[in-house]
Structures are given as C-alpha cells and as structure tokens.
Amino acid sequence: MAAALEQSEWIYAKTMPQCPHWYTLRKKWSAPAPFEELVQFIRDNGYREKFGRTWFTRLDVNNFKYWTMGAPLPATILINRAEIDRPEPYDVIAPIYDSLWSTPEAEAENRAVIESLAYTEGSVLDIGCGSGLLLDLIQPRRYLGIDPSSGMLDLLKWKHPLAETVHSTFEAFYPGERRFDLIVGLFAAPSYVEPAALARIPSLLKPGGRYFLMFYRDGYEPETHKAAGVEIPFHDWRRAAKHLPDSQVSEFGNFVVLRT
C-alpha cells in the first residue's frame, strides 16, 4: 500500500493555497480495485485528526499524511496528501540539545558507543537521528536518518548538508525496496518508538546485516528532559525485546543495548 501511495501521480491543489496539499485522482489509476483498496486501507489503519469543524482519518507515510473526504467507497474520487508538520517534544529541546552534550564526559561516552558499534562500512539507517551525532563521529557512504522532529533535523542538515534524511516517525517510515547493512538507534532514540513497530527491523536489513539499539535503563530519568524542563513518555526496553527475541542484551551506562 505504501508503494502505491509513493508512486501515484500527485497534483498540487492550486485553489486552496491556505491549505497546501496534493491529490491523486481515481480516474488516473489504471484500475479501480487498487484505488479502492488503498482508500479502505487508509480508513482502516489511520488516525483521527480535526481540520476546521471536520474530522478526517489520516495515514502517515514518511514525510506525508494521506486522507480522503469520507464519501462512500464507490463515490470517492481522490486521495489527498500534505506534508507532516506536527510539533514534536524534541522541537523544544533542539535549540539547546548539542550544548547539553558538549562536555568531555559526554564526548568520551560518544566515542565509547562508536567503538562498541564497530562500524566499518556499508549502508546505515539511523533511527531517531536527531542532530546528527552519528554523522559527527563516522561518515558512512550511504546514510539515511529518520526523525519526527523538524527542529532536530534542521540541526543535522546545518552540520551535514548533504545527508539524506526523512522527517518521519519510525512507525510511518517506508523505505521502499531499500535495505541496510546496519540499523542504529543511539542514546535511547528507540525508546520513543512503539515497541511492536521495532519488529520490522530485521526485515529492513540486508543478508548479514545487524542492528544496534540503545534504550533507557530501568529507573533512569533522562538528563535531556531535566535540562530542557520537559517530560516525554517513553517505552520500557523489555517490551522492545519481546519483539526482537533474537537480540543480544547488554548494559552501557544508563542504557540497555539490544543488538545482533
């Protein structure tokens, strides 16, 4: 379904500049069945969001959210999409984030993580890439960073303007046919991902690929939250481990690592 959305022909809605979005028309599709299946998939799997006085069912895929107008399936003639622009908690933290971790102790911890990661070569998917810490320390030839915070991605692009990024949650992330040699989530970025979604990770690896995911340790109160004065809910690492049962489990300071 995600592939069909990505590959559709999208037309910009010129008559609604106050609500920038695009649409794809049923009549442009080669057959009605795939179009109707996609409409039904959006309605069955999306979330409710209000625009003006009307509620719509949206479905997020990578940088975009998709929705229809609610007509009965046979009468639905188009699917809409718009860029995702939802404030994220880390947008608040972004302006001070790098300064929080510029101490000698933090830099030593960063180097120790990279040493444990043991990266040599190959393509990398960076879940919750944030301000680009991984790129600050290594330079993969083929890199893709994903993060739901536009503020954090702005920092990354300022430091690494050529880096490829996707403004998305991991839950909504769709890489097409792309597969990776290494999938990482540093310093508890995977703790903010719905644990069931992490079960996809092995399917996104190339043969022989591996993952390295760091989660908050039990009882740890994130220093980032305290310094920024925000409280952001996160998931227990054990829930993730249930969805990645083949993981090796180890501890690293205030974090638990799941890895292959």
Backbone as CSV, one residue per row, in Angstrom:
resi,resn,N_x,N_y,N_z,CA_x,CA_y,CA_z,C_x,C_y,C_z
1,MET,0.827,-1.212,0.000,0.000,0.000,0.000,0.861,1.261,0.000
2,ALA,1.911,1.253,0.815,2.786,2.422,0.868,3.425,2.678,-0.483
3,ALA,3.809,1.611,-1.185,4.426,1.773,-2.503,3.462,2.447,-3.471
4,ALA,2.192,2.060,-3.422,1.202,2.667,-4.308,1.059,4.161,-4.033
5,LEU,1.072,4.553,-2.770,0.998,5.974,-2.428,2.213,6.729,-2.941
6,GLU,3.383,6.157,-2.753,4.620,6.819,-3.162,4.678,7.000,-4.677
7,GLN,4.132,6.046,-5.428,4.293,6.036,-6.879,3.146,6.698,-7.630
8,SER,2.132,7.158,-6.929,0.976,7.776,-7.591,1.341,9.127,-8.196
9,GLU,0.499,9.576,-9.128,0.653,10.915,-9.713,-0.073,11.917,-8.822
10,TRP,0.667,12.919,-8.318,0.086,13.875,-7.375,0.002,15.257,-8.003
11,ILE,-1.150,15.898,-7.853,-1.427,17.216,-8.432,-1.559,18.221,-7.296
12,TYR,-0.875,19.366,-7.424,-0.966,20.388,-6.378,-2.326,21.083,-6.436
13,ALA,-2.950,21.263,-5.274,-4.276,21.894,-5.186,-4.113,23.418,-5.213
14,LYS,-4.074,24.006,-6.414,-3.823,25.436,-6.575,-4.936,26.298,-5.994
15,THR,-6.144,25.758,-5.944,-7.278,26.573,-5.488,-7.371,26.684,-3.973
16,MET,-6.486,25.997,-3.253,-6.534,26.042,-1.785,-5.155,26.374,-1.212
17,PRO,-4.608,27.551,-1.544,-3.270,27.911,-1.039,-3.218,28.023,0.478
18,GLN,-4.393,28.255,1.103,-4.431,28.349,2.568,-4.248,26.980,3.218
19,CYS,-4.366,25.931,2.456,-4.198,24.559,2.957,-3.362,23.783,1.936
20,PRO,-2.045,23.991,1.919,-1.203,23.369,0.886,-1.294,21.843,0.925
21,HIS,-1.704,21.274,-0.199,-1.771,19.821,-0.288,-1.833,19.397,-1.753
22,TRP,-1.740,18.094,-1.967,-1.795,17.498,-3.294,-2.901,16.447,-3.303
23,TYR,-3.292,16.001,-4.511,-4.290,14.947,-4.607,-3.990,14.053,-5.811
24,THR,-4.447,12.817,-5.706,-4.384,11.885,-6.823,-5.802,11.461,-7.153
25,LEU,-6.139,11.390,-8.445,-7.493,11.125,-8.892,-7.703,9.656,-9.242
26,ARG,-8.861,9.134,-8.870,-9.216,7.753,-9.201,-9.081,7.506,-10.710
27,LYS,-9.530,8.460,-11.532,-9.551,8.243,-12.981,-8.150,8.129,-13.581
28,LYS,-7.111,8.552,-12.801,-5.743,8.434,-13.285,-5.162,7.044,-13.005
29,TRP,-5.864,6.249,-12.214,-5.391,4.912,-11.881,-5.790,3.940,-12.979
30,SER,-4.952,2.940,-13.190,-5.185,2.006,-14.294,-6.406,1.113,-14.046
31,ALA,-6.736,0.886,-12.771,-7.881,0.042,-12.435,-8.482,0.540,-11.127
32,PRO,-9.804,0.408,-10.943,-10.440,0.922,-9.724,-10.117,0.127,-8.474
33,ALA,-9.861,-1.179,-8.598,-9.679,-2.015,-7.402,-8.514,-1.555,-6.534
34,PRO,-7.314,-1.339,-7.087,-6.209,-0.882,-6.220,-6.498,0.449,-5.533
35,PHE,-7.164,1.372,-6.250,-7.515,2.661,-5.662,-8.442,2.461,-4.466
36,GLU,-9.478,1.648,-4.635,-10.426,1.430,-3.552,-9.787,0.683,-2.385
37,GLU,-8.905,-0.255,-2.676,-8.194,-0.964,-1.613,-7.358,-0.002,-0.788
38,LEU,-6.734,0.962,-1.472,-5.903,1.941,-0.777,-6.750,2.873,0.080
39,VAL,-7.880,3.325,-0.452,-8.789,4.172,0.328,-9.236,3.440,1.589
40,GLN,-9.604,2.177,1.434,-10.064,1.403,2.577,-8.937,1.191,3.580
41,PHE,-7.713,0.996,3.092,-6.566,0.804,3.978,-6.322,2.061,4.815
42,ILE,-6.399,3.238,4.197,-6.237,4.492,4.928,-7.294,4.609,6.018
43,ARG,-8.536,4.291,5.676,-9.634,4.436,6.633,-9.546,3.413,7.770
44,ASP,-9.022,2.229,7.467,-8.933,1.179,8.482,-7.737,1.342,9.409
45,ASN,-6.657,1.975,8.915,-5.393,1.987,9.665,-4.929,3.372,10.089
46,GLY,-5.665,4.409,9.720,-5.229,5.759,10.046,-5.643,6.208,11.434
47,TYR,-5.402,7.482,11.723,-5.760,8.090,13.000,-6.685,9.273,12.725
48,ARG,-7.433,9.684,13.717,-8.398,10.773,13.562,-7.722,12.111,13.820
49,GLU,-7.981,13.074,12.942,-7.430,14.423,13.101,-8.466,15.429,12.618
50,LYS,-8.634,16.513,13.380,-9.649,17.509,13.048,-9.044,18.627,12.216
51,PHE,-9.749,19.029,11.152,-9.373,20.191,10.361,-10.613,21.062,10.236
52,GLY,-10.540,22.300,10.808,-11.734,23.132,10.862,-12.764,22.474,11.764
53,ARG,-13.952,22.233,11.231,-15.008,21.572,12.001,-15.151,20.096,11.647
54,THR,-14.291,19.616,10.771,-14.461,18.264,10.246,-13.335,17.350,10.706
55,TRP,-13.701,16.126,11.050,-12.718,15.109,11.408,-12.403,14.259,10.187
56,PHE,-11.107,13.989,9.986,-10.666,13.127,8.907,-9.830,11.986,9.480
57,THR,-9.763,10.907,8.714,-8.873,9.804,9.072,-7.618,9.923,8.229
58,ARG,-6.489,10.146,8.891,-5.206,10.333,8.199,-4.341,9.083,8.354
59,LEU,-3.441,8.897,7.401,-2.434,7.842,7.485,-1.087,8.452,7.132
60,ASP,-0.102,8.313,8.009,1.231,8.862,7.779,2.114,7.849,7.068
61,VAL,2.805,8.306,6.019,3.837,7.511,5.344,4.991,8.453,5.032
62,ASN,6.130,8.219,5.678,7.308,9.067,5.520,6.952,10.533,5.777
63,ASN,7.200,11.421,4.791,7.024,12.853,5.036,5.585,13.338,4.918
64,PHE,4.657,12.475,4.537,3.307,12.930,4.198,2.228,12.233,5.017
65,LYS,1.087,12.931,5.152,-0.122,12.317,5.691,-1.155,12.281,4.575
66,TYR,-1.924,11.198,4.525,-2.884,10.938,3.458,-4.282,10.822,4.043
67,TRP,-5.292,11.286,3.282,-6.669,11.184,3.753,-7.645,11.284,2.574
68,THR,-8.879,10.858,2.797,-9.952,11.030,1.819,-11.044,11.867,2.469
69,MET,-12.055,12.201,1.675,-13.060,13.151,2.150,-14.242,12.480,2.847
70,GLY,-14.270,11.164,2.924,-15.299,10.497,3.701,-16.498,10.021,2.921
71,ALA,-16.522,10.220,1.600,-17.645,9.725,0.801,-17.635,8.196,0.802
72,PRO,-18.769,7.563,0.524,-18.762,6.108,0.394,-17.706,5.664,-0.615
73,LEU,-17.213,4.470,-0.440,-16.088,3.999,-1.247,-16.324,4.141,-2.752
74,PRO,-17.470,3.716,-3.309,-17.661,3.841,-4.757,-17.697,5.292,-5.252
75,ALA,-18.022,6.230,-4.336,-18.127,7.639,-4.725,-16.860,8.435,-4.437
76,THR,-15.857,7.806,-3.863,-14.608,8.501,-3.555,-13.790,8.648,-4.827
77,ILE,-13.436,9.888,-5.167,-12.760,10.137,-6.446,-11.310,10.563,-6.287
78,LEU,-10.882,10.850,-5.041,-9.499,11.295,-4.886,-8.971,10.958,-3.496
79,ILE,-7.647,10.952,-3.411,-6.918,10.833,-2.142,-6.060,12.081,-2.018
80,ASN,-6.063,12.687,-0.832,-5.267,13.879,-0.571,-3.978,13.518,0.164
81,ARG,-2.987,14.391,0.040,-1.808,14.270,0.888,-1.234,15.651,1.173
82,ALA,-0.629,15.785,2.348,0.021,17.036,2.750,1.262,16.683,3.547
83,GLU,2.205,17.591,3.553,3.413,17.377,4.349,3.066,17.374,5.832
84,ILE,3.727,16.499,6.560,3.505,16.418,8.005,4.207,17.592,8.682
85,ASP,3.483,18.317,9.477,4.062,19.457,10.200,3.448,19.514,11.585
86,ARG,3.755,18.495,12.395,3.248,18.442,13.761,4.387,18.750,14.727
87,PRO,4.171,19.654,15.679,5.221,19.907,16.677,5.540,18.628,17.450
88,GLU,6.812,18.375,17.657,7.265,17.215,18.416,7.959,17.695,19.692
89,PRO,7.940,16.904,20.768,8.587,17.341,22.015,10.037,17.754,21.833
90,TYR,10.763,17.044,20.974,12.177,17.378,20.803,12.388,18.668,20.006
91,ASP,11.343,19.221,19.405,11.476,20.549,18.801,11.799,21.581,19.876
92,VAL,11.257,21.376,21.080,11.527,22.277,22.198,12.974,22.148,22.654
93,ILE,13.496,20.935,22.630,14.848,20.661,23.116,15.909,21.041,22.090
94,ALA,15.550,21.019,20.805,16.535,21.168,19.729,17.491,22.358,19.900
95,PRO,17.015,23.563,20.255,17.945,24.702,20.310,19.097,24.529,21.299
96,ILE,18.905,23.702,22.343,19.970,23.553,23.345,20.585,22.161,23.337
97,TYR,20.097,21.287,22.448,20.454,19.879,22.540,21.963,19.638,22.463
98,ASP,22.611,20.154,21.442,24.046,19.879,21.279,24.868,20.447,22.431
99,SER,24.441,21.587,22.972,25.205,22.185,24.069,25.128,21.337,25.337
100,LEU,24.056,20.537,25.461,23.923,19.679,26.643,24.975,18.578,26.665
101,TRP,25.443,18.205,25.479,26.323,17.045,25.378,27.686,17.414,24.793
102,SER,28.153,18.601,25.147,29.466,19.055,24.658,30.537,18.959,25.732
103,THR,30.243,18.253,26.830,31.213,18.102,27.915,32.220,17.006,27.581
104,PRO,33.402,17.022,28.196,34.376,15.951,27.962,33.819,14.572,28.307
105,GLU,32.999,14.499,29.357,32.432,13.210,29.748,31.487,12.674,28.668
106,ALA,30.646,13.550,28.140,29.704,13.130,27.101,30.448,12.735,25.830
107,GLU,31.474,13.482,25.491,32.241,13.160,24.283,32.969,11.831,24.421
108,ALA,33.456,11.535,25.626,34.098,10.236,25.869,33.069,9.111,25.746
109,GLU,31.856,9.353,26.250,30.804,8.341,26.140,30.432,8.112,24.679
110,ASN,30.371,9.190,23.899,30.077,9.061,22.474,31.105,8.177,21.778
111,ARG,32.367,8.424,22.062,33.438,7.629,21.435,33.341,6.163,21.854
112,ALA,32.967,5.929,23.103,32.844,4.545,23.582,31.689,3.832,22.867
113,VAL,30.605,4.537,22.618,29.480,3.942,21.886,29.909,3.578,20.469
114,ILE,30.597,4.481,19.802,31.034,4.215,18.429,32.002,3.033,18.400
115,GLU,32.860,2.936,19.394,33.776,1.794,19.462,32.983,0.500,19.626
116,SER,31.955,0.519,20.456,31.118,-0.661,20.659,30.309,-0.986,19.412
117,LEU,29.928,0.036,18.676,29.170,-0.151,17.446,29.985,-0.892,16.397
118,ALA,31.285,-0.645,16.372,32.230,-1.351,15.488,31.839,-1.222,14.013
119,TYR,31.502,-0.020,13.595,31.147,0.204,12.195,32.406,0.249,11.333
120,THR,32.363,-0.434,10.200,33.489,-0.387,9.260,33.043,0.149,7.901
121,GLU,31.961,-0.409,7.361,31.481,0.059,6.061,30.036,-0.396,5.877
122,GLY,29.422,0.058,4.788,28.069,-0.356,4.466,27.041,0.731,4.725
123,SER,25.826,0.481,4.278,24.737,1.447,4.387,24.173,1.454,5.799
124,VAL,23.733,2.637,6.232,23.274,2.830,7.607,21.902,3.488,7.615
125,LEU,20.997,2.938,8.418,19.731,3.588,8.751,19.825,4.029,10.203
126,ASP,19.628,5.322,10.451,19.779,5.915,11.777,18.400,6.312,12.296
127,ILE,17.845,5.503,13.205,16.511,5.749,13.749,16.596,6.801,14.849
128,GLY,15.807,7.868,14.719,15.896,8.953,15.693,17.244,9.626,15.598
129,CYS,17.608,10.016,14.384,18.965,10.536,14.117,19.246,11.842,14.828
130,GLY,18.197,12.568,15.236,18.394,13.796,15.994,19.232,14.815,15.271
131,SER,20.185,15.392,15.975,21.019,16.455,15.398,22.215,15.918,14.628
132,GLY,22.284,14.594,14.454,23.338,14.021,13.619,24.554,13.545,14.365
133,LEU,24.387,13.055,15.588,25.535,12.598,16.367,26.336,11.534,15.621
134,LEU,25.640,10.568,15.016,26.367,9.506,14.317,27.242,10.078,13.214
135,LEU,26.715,11.047,12.478,27.492,11.663,11.401,28.617,12.537,11.932
136,ASP,28.493,13.014,13.158,29.584,13.771,13.769,30.790,12.877,14.020
137,LEU,30.540,11.568,14.148,31.592,10.654,14.591,32.077,9.698,13.510
138,ILE,31.202,9.324,12.582,31.610,8.482,11.452,30.985,9.049,10.181
139,GLN,31.474,8.641,9.040,30.980,9.161,7.765,30.621,8.008,6.829
140,PRO,29.450,7.390,7.037,29.046,6.317,6.117,28.849,6.856,4.708
141,ARG,29.208,6.073,3.714,28.970,6.484,2.332,27.485,6.560,2.019
142,ARG,26.738,5.608,2.540,25.300,5.554,2.279,24.594,5.639,3.618
143,TYR,23.916,6.756,3.827,23.320,7.058,5.131,21.903,7.563,4.925
144,LEU,20.991,7.124,5.800,19.634,7.660,5.837,19.249,7.847,7.299
145,GLY,18.922,9.077,7.668,18.484,9.377,9.025,17.006,9.700,9.038
146,ILE,16.283,9.161,10.028,14.858,9.481,10.154,14.607,10.037,11.552
147,ASP,13.729,11.029,11.622,13.412,11.642,12.914,12.098,12.398,12.771
148,PRO,11.222,12.344,13.779,9.959,13.083,13.708,10.087,14.562,14.055
149,SER,11.251,14.987,14.573,11.421,16.377,14.996,12.080,17.199,13.888
150,SER,11.341,18.171,13.356,11.910,19.032,12.322,13.025,19.902,12.897
151,GLY,12.905,20.273,14.170,13.954,21.074,14.795,15.280,20.339,14.867
152,MET,15.238,19.058,15.230,16.463,18.270,15.294,17.027,18.042,13.894
153,LEU,16.173,17.801,12.923,16.653,17.598,11.552,17.272,18.872,10.983
154,ASP,16.746,20.017,11.368,17.357,21.276,10.922,18.792,21.384,11.431
155,LEU,19.029,20.960,12.665,20.391,20.961,13.196,21.283,20.022,12.405
156,LEU,20.782,18.830,12.138,21.572,17.858,11.381,21.941,18.411,10.008
157,LYS,20.967,18.983,9.314,21.228,19.481,7.959,22.168,20.683,7.963
158,TRP,22.158,21.446,9.033,23.095,22.563,9.141,24.527,22.050,9.248
159,LYS,24.713,20.974,10.010,26.044,20.410,10.188,26.462,19.505,9.028
160,HIS,25.480,18.813,8.454,25.773,17.822,7.407,24.792,18.036,6.251
161,PRO,25.002,19.089,5.456,24.003,19.476,4.445,23.749,18.434,3.366
162,LEU,24.661,17.510,3.155,24.478,16.515,2.105,23.812,15.236,2.605
163,ALA,23.572,15.150,3.889,22.998,13.924,4.456,21.547,13.743,4.006
164,GLU,21.183,12.505,3.729,19.812,12.183,3.354,18.997,11.914,4.614
165,THR,17.868,12.593,4.740,17.021,12.426,5.925,15.564,12.317,5.510
166,VAL,14.764,11.750,6.391,13.316,11.680,6.215,12.679,12.187,7.504
167,HIS,11.763,13.138,7.360,11.035,13.680,8.511,9.860,12.755,8.790
168,SER,10.056,11.797,9.674,9.047,10.773,9.895,9.287,10.064,11.212
169,THR,8.213,9.539,11.774,8.372,8.566,12.841,8.812,7.242,12.225
170,PHE,9.383,6.358,13.046,9.737,5.050,12.520,8.472,4.257,12.183
171,GLU,7.411,4.466,12.951,6.165,3.754,12.703,5.636,4.030,11.296
172,ALA,5.843,5.249,10.785,5.328,5.626,9.470,6.383,5.524,8.377
173,PHE,7.578,5.113,8.724,8.688,5.096,7.775,8.521,3.979,6.750
174,TYR,8.713,4.315,5.473,8.639,3.340,4.387,9.845,3.533,3.475
175,PRO,10.791,2.572,3.427,11.999,2.747,2.607,11.915,2.150,1.216
176,GLY,10.736,1.693,0.793,10.647,1.024,-0.499,11.422,-0.283,-0.478
177,GLU,12.207,-0.494,-1.530,12.996,-1.726,-1.634,14.353,-1.611,-0.939
178,ARG,14.640,-0.487,-0.371,15.936,-0.269,0.265,16.120,-1.147,1.476
179,ARG,17.341,-1.704,1.609,17.719,-2.473,2.787,19.086,-1.990,3.247
180,PHE,19.428,-2.268,4.513,20.588,-1.633,5.134,21.528,-2.670,5.748
181,ASP,22.804,-2.311,5.751,23.796,-3.168,6.396,23.776,-3.008,7.909
182,LEU,23.419,-1.818,8.362,23.409,-1.525,9.795,22.240,-0.599,10.109
183,ILE,21.476,-0.950,11.130,20.406,-0.084,11.636,20.748,0.269,13.074
184,VAL,20.806,1.569,13.355,21.184,2.029,14.690,20.097,2.930,15.266
185,GLY,20.046,2.947,16.582,19.231,3.901,17.320,20.029,4.246,18.567
186,LEU,20.663,5.402,18.570,21.610,5.746,19.628,20.937,6.475,20.791
187,PHE,21.518,6.294,21.973,21.146,7.036,23.178,19.627,7.133,23.367
188,ALA,18.992,5.953,23.297,17.574,5.768,23.656,16.594,6.294,22.630
189,ALA,17.036,6.643,21.428,16.061,7.035,20.401,14.994,5.967,20.192
190,PRO,15.331,4.655,20.203,14.277,3.638,20.023,13.290,3.563,21.185
191,SER,13.628,4.149,22.332,12.692,4.139,23.460,11.416,4.905,23.153
192,TYR,11.455,5.787,22.153,10.288,6.583,21.791,9.480,5.944,20.658
193,VAL,9.929,4.789,20.168,9.231,4.084,19.096,8.293,3.048,19.709
194,GLU,7.095,2.944,19.168,6.167,1.907,19.626,6.853,0.549,19.494
195,PRO,6.977,-0.213,20.584,7.773,-1.447,20.535,7.383,-2.421,19.433
196,ALA,6.092,-2.571,19.157,5.682,-3.508,18.112,6.246,-3.122,16.751
197,ALA,6.439,-1.813,16.515,6.977,-1.364,15.224,8.423,-1.806,15.039
198,LEU,9.148,-1.980,16.142,10.550,-2.381,16.038,10.716,-3.796,15.504
199,ALA,9.644,-4.577,15.517,9.716,-5.934,14.965,10.030,-5.923,13.474
200,ARG,9.832,-4.774,12.804,10.150,-4.655,11.375,11.639,-4.618,11.103
201,ILE,12.432,-4.307,12.094,13.844,-4.019,11.851,14.572,-5.151,11.126
202,PRO,14.447,-6.410,11.544,15.165,-7.462,10.802,14.807,-7.520,9.319
203,SER,13.568,-7.188,8.968,13.163,-7.231,7.563,13.764,-6.085,6.751
204,LEU,14.289,-5.063,7.424,14.915,-3.926,6.733,16.423,-4.104,6.575
205,LEU,16.951,-5.232,7.039,18.382,-5.493,6.945,18.715,-6.301,5.696
206,LYS,19.877,-6.037,5.129,20.415,-6.893,4.086,20.852,-8.221,4.704
207,PRO,21.026,-9.264,3.894,21.578,-10.512,4.447,22.903,-10.244,5.157
208,GLY,23.003,-10.719,6.382,24.200,-10.463,7.170,24.221,-9.125,7.873
209,GLY,23.153,-8.313,7.693,23.099,-7.013,8.345,22.856,-7.149,9.841
210,ARG,23.037,-6.058,10.551,22.886,-6.104,12.002,22.264,-4.813,12.519
211,TYR,21.782,-4.867,13.767,21.217,-3.680,14.387,21.857,-3.449,15.754
212,PHE,21.784,-2.188,16.203,22.366,-1.743,17.470,21.429,-0.683,18.021
213,LEU,20.638,-1.041,19.043,19.580,-0.173,19.545,19.770,0.079,21.039
214,MET,19.789,1.341,21.428,20.000,1.722,22.819,18.686,2.223,23.427
215,PHE,18.373,1.726,24.629,17.154,2.101,25.349,17.520,2.611,26.742
216,TYR,16.606,3.407,27.333,16.833,3.849,28.698,16.814,2.659,29.656
217,ARG,17.736,2.660,30.587,17.788,1.650,31.629,16.657,1.879,32.627
218,ASP,16.282,0.833,33.344,15.212,0.923,34.345,15.481,2.044,35.349
219,GLY,14.467,2.867,35.586,14.557,3.887,36.612,15.347,5.123,36.240
220,TYR,15.857,5.191,35.018,16.678,6.345,34.629,15.785,7.517,34.226
221,GLU,16.095,8.687,34.739,15.403,9.916,34.343,16.307,10.660,33.370
222,PRO,15.906,10.755,32.097,16.794,11.332,31.080,17.272,12.738,31.424
223,GLU,18.575,12.936,31.338,19.167,14.249,31.609,18.649,15.301,30.644
224,THR,18.383,14.891,29.397,17.870,15.833,28.405,16.534,16.407,28.846
225,HIS,15.674,15.546,29.374,14.356,16.006,29.828,14.514,17.006,30.977
226,LYS,15.388,16.676,31.928,15.566,17.553,33.097,16.127,18.906,32.684
227,ALA,17.127,18.896,31.804,17.765,20.152,31.402,16.814,21.048,30.616
228,ALA,15.940,20.431,29.811,15.024,21.210,28.975,13.702,21.497,29.673
229,GLY,13.475,20.879,30.829,12.240,21.106,31.549,11.024,20.513,30.883
230,VAL,11.210,19.382,30.205,10.089,18.703,29.565,10.036,17.256,30.058
231,GLU,8.865,16.668,29.938,8.706,15.262,30.290,8.091,14.548,29.101
232,ILE,8.821,13.593,28.533,8.378,12.901,27.330,8.233,11.415,27.650
233,PRO,7.056,10.848,27.489,6.885,9.422,27.791,7.746,8.556,26.873
234,PHE,8.222,7.444,27.413,8.979,6.500,26.584,8.667,5.087,27.046
235,HIS,9.062,4.101,26.237,8.698,2.712,26.460,9.803,1.949,27.199
236,ASP,9.391,0.957,27.958,10.309,0.062,28.648,11.042,-0.811,27.626
237,TRP,12.339,-0.972,27.792,13.136,-1.731,26.826,12.697,-3.190,26.726
238,ARG,12.103,-3.715,27.795,11.681,-5.127,27.764,10.573,-5.357,26.744
239,ARG,9.731,-4.379,26.549,8.681,-4.521,25.536,9.293,-4.623,24.150
240,ALA,10.337,-3.841,23.901,11.032,-3.941,22.613,11.693,-5.297,22.463
241,ALA,12.294,-5.789,23.542,12.994,-7.072,23.491,12.045,-8.209,23.118
242,LYS,10.784,-8.113,23.525,9.817,-9.153,23.172,9.585,-9.214,21.670
243,HIS,9.740,-8.076,21.005,9.529,-8.026,19.562,10.819,-8.262,18.780
244,LEU,11.939,-8.321,19.475,13.237,-8.624,18.859,13.873,-9.751,19.669
245,PRO,13.263,-10.934,19.656,13.674,-12.005,20.577,15.068,-12.570,20.329
246,ASP,15.636,-12.312,19.159,16.978,-12.833,18.858,18.093,-11.881,19.285
247,SER,17.742,-10.816,19.977,18.731,-9.802,20.346,19.669,-10.296,21.439
248,GLN,20.913,-9.825,21.364,21.820,-9.894,22.497,21.552,-8.665,23.363
249,VAL,21.503,-8.843,24.664,21.182,-7.755,25.585,22.402,-7.453,26.446
250,SER,22.760,-6.170,26.517,23.883,-5.751,27.363,23.572,-4.384,27.935
251,GLU,24.342,-3.959,28.916,24.172,-2.637,29.514,25.322,-1.728,29.125
252,PHE,24.993,-0.447,28.983,26.000,0.570,28.682,25.632,1.811,29.477
253,GLY,26.254,2.006,30.618,25.942,3.167,31.446,24.471,3.206,31.806
254,ASN,23.803,4.276,31.419,22.381,4.446,31.717,21.464,3.833,30.666
255,PHE,22.010,2.949,29.837,21.259,2.409,28.724,21.351,0.885,28.669
256,VAL,20.350,0.287,28.036,20.358,-1.136,27.703,20.436,-1.240,26.187
257,VAL,21.316,-2.102,25.704,21.540,-2.256,24.264,20.970,-3.575,23.800
258,LEU,20.156,-3.533,22.745,19.707,-4.717,22.011,20.445,-4.720,20.689
259,ARG,21.106,-5.827,20.384,21.929,-5.859,19.179,21.987,-7.257,18.616
260,THR,22.406,-7.349,17.365,22.708,-8.646,16.760,24.221,-8.813,16.691
